[in-house]
Amino acid sequence: MQPVMPEPVIPEHVPAALVKNFPYIFGMTTREEPHRTWAPRIHAEEPDIFFAPHAYPGGTPAWVVRRMDHLREVYFDTDTFSSKDFSPFAKLIGESWINTPVEIDPPNHAKYRKMANPLFTPKAVSALDDKIRQYAVDYVEAFRQRGECEFMAEFAFEFPIKVFLQLMDFPLDHTRRFLEWEYDLLHASDLGKIAAATRKVVDFLREQIEDRRKSPRDDIISYALAVDVDGAKLNNDELVGFSFNLFVGGLDTVSTNMGLQFAHLAREHDDQEFLRRNPEEIPHAIDELMRAYAAVTTFRTCTRETEFHGVRMMPGDKVMMSTTLAGRDPAEFDNPDKVDFGRRPRHVSFGYGPHTCIGMHLAKREMRIAVEEFLGRIPQFSIKPGHQLEYHLGMIQPVTLPLVWDV
């Protein structure tokens, strides 16, 4: 059953002509094609910027900026479009921490980014290659001889969680628990469920932070406890916000993209076989698939009255940063609805500007290794006959993805 949305509240400064029905609603699911059906229609029929009554988590409104060039402007204008409060998590449980560094605006953002950068450089994440590859091999081998798998549950969800647990030095038996918390954080529409999951995650992270204070290890929380930022240690709120940001970013983003990428390859056997014959093209293919099936939506908050490309926005207005729409923008990409592994796109699926995803190199490495090992061990695969894909919205993701192949 789909959640019931609250009655829309349209501010006085929003013209009625710009209020549009918008299908990408957090907490909903759909059996339509969010990328291949909805995005082209929105680009063809809607204004460059419009107002969606139920765009923000919890069913509240936001401006939708559908064009790539406008989205890049919003990413860079951090004075007008603030990252502060782009997520509801801390407020839902009555706390004051913020996701660090993603909810911090320049110039303060830079010092926290500088603190975290050494953890996620290409050189730093390359040290994880062997373990990432072994995790991928273990998962694939567990179902290879069966001739089928439910890809989301048996690979896409658990594989990146294992990598995250390795980085954080959390117990490996927490995988199932994290999956439950992650689902309610990122796919529930009920604010009570989101708040309950937030509380569970934050309580767990606080336990881990205190454990590292007593017994430091070679892990990310121990690093955060030891490092100086402008000559000072991170305070308790900063430690929670930094750890929570890693929890959200480290779990669901890779799972989501893997699900969409493998759904495409399962339907498009020519693309699947091209990558088998040309494995060196897998990194470029992942970039193109991330453009075509961009899944992440973040938000900015307008800080002052402004006119943005003819649209009046007021302080407190939310602005939706839909990479899904940007990736299918016909003004930015020729034939945007065609997946072309030779395209080499400049997408924004990892964000853009100061807030480009700090874990980008690790995420791309996980996705590349997953494709390499799956294609190297599984023959031509398809979506199980008779199965109709259903997608979570908000963070767009297949609910299930049953794959089959000949043994």
N, C-alpha and C positions, 0 to 999 in steps of 0.2 A: 504494500500500500504506500502510495506517495504521501509525503507530509503535506499538511495544510499550511499554506502561506498566510501570513498576517495581511490585514487590509493595507493596501499601499498608502503611503504618506508622501504626497508630492509637494515639495516646497513651493512657495509662491513665485520664486524667481525662475522656475522651470516652465518654459512654454509647453502647452498641451501637445503641440505638434511634434515635440521631441520626446515624448513619453512613448516608449515602444515595448511591446511584449518581447521578452528575451528568454530563450530556452535554457541557457546555461545556468541552472540554479543549484547551488550547493545543497547536497543532501538528496537530490532527485536521482533517478535512474531513467534510462531511455533505451528503446530498441531501435531508434533511428540512428543515423550516422552523424555524430556531432561534428566531425571534420569534413566529411565528403558531401553532406547534405546541408546542414545548417550554416556553416561558415560561408560557402559560396552564395547562399541566399541572402545572408545579412549584408555581404559586400555589394550585392546587386541591388538591394531594395532599401537599405537603411541609410540615414545621414552619416556623415563622417563621425559625428559625435552625437550620442543620444542618451536618454535617461531611462534606466531599467528599474522598475519598482522593487524587484526582489533579487538583486545581484549580489549583495554582500551576505556573508554567512549570518544565518538567523533570519533571512528573508527581508532585509532592509535595502534601501535603494542605493544606486551608484551611477555615476556617469560611465558610459562605455565608449572607449576610444578605439575605433576599429582599424585605423590605418597605421602601418608600420612607422612612417615618418613622424606622425604625431606622437606615437608611443615613445619613440626615442627622445623627443623633446621633453615629455613628462619625466622620463627616467633621469634626464640631466638637470631639469629645473627643480632642484631639491629645496630651493627657497619657497617656491609656490606650492609644490607638491611633495609633502613630507612623508617619509616612510614611518614616522612614529605612529603607533597604534594601528598598523595595517592588519594585525591579527587580534582576535578578541580574547586570547587565552588567559593572560594574567588577570584581566578585568573580570572574567567570568568567575574567578575564585577569590576575588577581592584582594589581589596582591599587586605590588608595584614594579616588579621586574619587567624587563622588556627583552624580546628576542635580540640577542647581541651577536654580531653587529648589524643585522639587517634592519632593525627599527631605529637605528641611530643615523641622523643626517650629518653630512659634512658641515664643518670641518672635524667634529669629534669622531665621526665614523672612521677616519683615516687611522687614528691611533689604535683602535680596536682591530681594524683590518690588518694593520701591520703586525699586531700581536699574534693573530691567527695564521697569517700567511705561511710561515715556515712549516706548518703542519700539513699543508696541502699543495706544495709545489710539485711539479712533475717528478722531480728527483725523489721527493719524500714519499709520494704514493707509489713510485715504481718499486720501492722496497717491499711492497705488499704483493707484488705480482704472483709469486709462487703460491702464496696462501689463497689469493683470490681464484687462481686457476684451479687449485685443488678442490676448493669448495664447489666450483662449477662442475668439475669432472664428477665429484661425488654425487651431486644431485642428478646429473644426466644419466650416469650409470645406474642409478637406483630404479629408473623406469625404462631404460633403453630396450630391454628384452621384452617388455610388455606390449610394445607397439602402440602405446597411448600414454597420455598424461593429462592432468588438468594443470595447465601451464602456470596459472596464477598461484594456485595453492602449493604446487609441488616444486616450483622453481622461482618464479618472479618475486614472490613475497619473501621467501626465506633466504634466498641467496644474498641479497644486499644486507639483510639483517645480520647474517653471520659475519660479513665484513665489518659492519658497524660494531658488533660486539667485540670483534678483534681489536679495533681501534681504541675502544673505550675500556677494554679489559673488563667487560661485564660477563657474567656467567653465561655460557652457551645454552644452558637449559631455559633461558628467558625468552627464547624465540617466540613461542606461542603467546606468551603474555604480552610481549611487545606488539604482536600482530593485532591482538584485541584492542589494545590502547590506541594504536595507530588508526585502526578503522574508525573508532568513535571520534578521534580528533579531527580526521580529515574527510570523513564521508557521512557522518551523522548530521541531520538537520536540526535535531532537538538540542537546544542550548544546554539543557540539563545533562544530557549524555556527554556533550563536549566538555562541560565543566567537570563532570565526574572523572573523565579520562585525563583531563589536565591535572587534576588533583593527584591521581595515582602516579602519573609521570613525575610530577614535581616532588612528591614525597620520596619516590625512589631515587631521584637524582640527588636530593639533599642527603639521603643516606650514603650514597656513593661519594659525595663530596666530603662528608665527615670521615668516611673510611680512608680516603686518600690523605686527609690532613694528618691522620694518625700513622698511616703506612703508605708513603708515596711509592708509586710504581712508574714504569715506563709506559705511560698512557696519556691521553689528552687531558683528562681532569687534573692529573698530577702536574702536567705542564702548565695548565691554567692557574693552578694554585701557586706555582713558583715564579711565573713570569711577572715582570714589571710593566705597567702601562703609565707612561709619564712619571716614572719614579715611584709609583704606588702599586700595591697589590690589588687585584680585583676584590671588590666587596661581595657580600653574600648574594645580593640581587644580581650583580654582574655575573657571578659564577653560575647561578641558576639560569639566567637568561642565555648565556653562552651554551650551556649544556643542553637546554631545551631546544635551542635553535639547531644544534647538531642532531638531536633526536628526530625532529621533524624532517629536516633536510636529508638526513642519512638513510631514512627508511623508505619513505613512500615515493620519492621522485624517481629513483632508479627502477623500482617495481613497476610504476606506472608506464614509464617509457618502454621498458622491456615488453610489457603486455601489448602495447600498441604496435611496437616494431614486429613482434612475432606474429601478431594477427595479420599484419600486412604481408609478411613473407609467406604465411600459410595460405593466403588467398592468391598471391601473385607468384606462381611457381617460376616464372622466368627470372624474376628478381632473386628468388632463392637460389636458383641454379647459377646465376651470374656470380653471386658471392661465394658459392662453392668453388667455382673455377678461378675466381680472382679474390682470394682472401685478403690481399693487400688493399682492396677497395673497401673493406668493412668499415674503417674509421670514417671515410667519406660518406658511405651509405648511412651510417648512424646519424651524421649531421643532416642529411637530406630527410631522413625519417623523422628526426626531431623537429625539422621545419614543418613538414607536412602533417605530422600528428602531434603538434605541440600541445601540452597538457596542462601547463601551470598557469594559474591566475593569482596575481598578487594585487595589492591595493595601495593607493596613496590617498592622503587627506589634504584637501585644499586648505592653505593657511591664510589666504587673504582673498578679497574680492578680485577677480581677474576675468578678462575676456580671452578665451583660448579659442583661436580660429573661429571667431564669431559667436561663441557660446559663453554666456555669463555663468561663472561659477562663484560660489560663496564659501566663506570659511566653514569648515566642517564637512563640506561635500566630499563623499568618497568617489574615487576615480578607479575604475577597474582596469587592470593591466593584463589583458587577455592575450597571451602569446598564441593561443589557438587561432584567433582572428588575424593577428599579425602575420602568422606563418602562411596564411592563405590569401594575403592581400594581393590582388591583381595589379595594383599600382607599383608593387615592389618586385614581384616575381612573374616572369612570363609563364603562362599556362600553369598557374599555381596549384591546380588540382591534379597535376601529373607528377608522380614520383619519378625523379630522374637522378640516378646515382652519379651522373656527371655534372650536376648543377653547381656544386661547391657553394652552398648558400650562406649568406650572412644572416643567420637567424637570431632571435632573441630568446630562445627557449631556456637559456641559462641567465636571463636578465640582460641588462645592458648598463654601461656607465659605471658609476661608483659601486653599485650593488650587484655587479655581475657575480654569479654564484661562486663562493669561495671553494666549494667542493667539486667544481666542474671537472677537473682533471681526474679525480678519483671516480666520479660517476661515469665519465666516458670510458675509463679503463674497465670498470665493471661491465658495462654494456658490451664493449668490444670483446672481452674475454668470453662473455656469455654466448655471443653469436658464434665466435670461433669454435668453442667446444661443442655447442649444440649442432652446428652444421657439420663439424668434423666427425660426429659420432652417430647422428641420426640421419637416415635417408630422407628422401623427399617427404615432407609432412603437409598435412592439410587440417583444416578445422573439421571436427567430427561431423559427418553428414547429418543433416537435420537440426543442427544446433544454430540458433539465432543469437548473435552477439547482443549482449546488454551492457550498457556503460554506466558507471558512476559519473556524475557531473560534479562541477567544482574542479576538483582534480580529476580530469577525464581519464577513465581507466576501465578496461574490461572487467565485468563482475566475475566471469569465469571464461576460460579459454581452453576447451578440450581439444587437444591435438592428437592426430592419429597418423601412423606410418606403417609400412610393411616391414615385418621382421624377417 
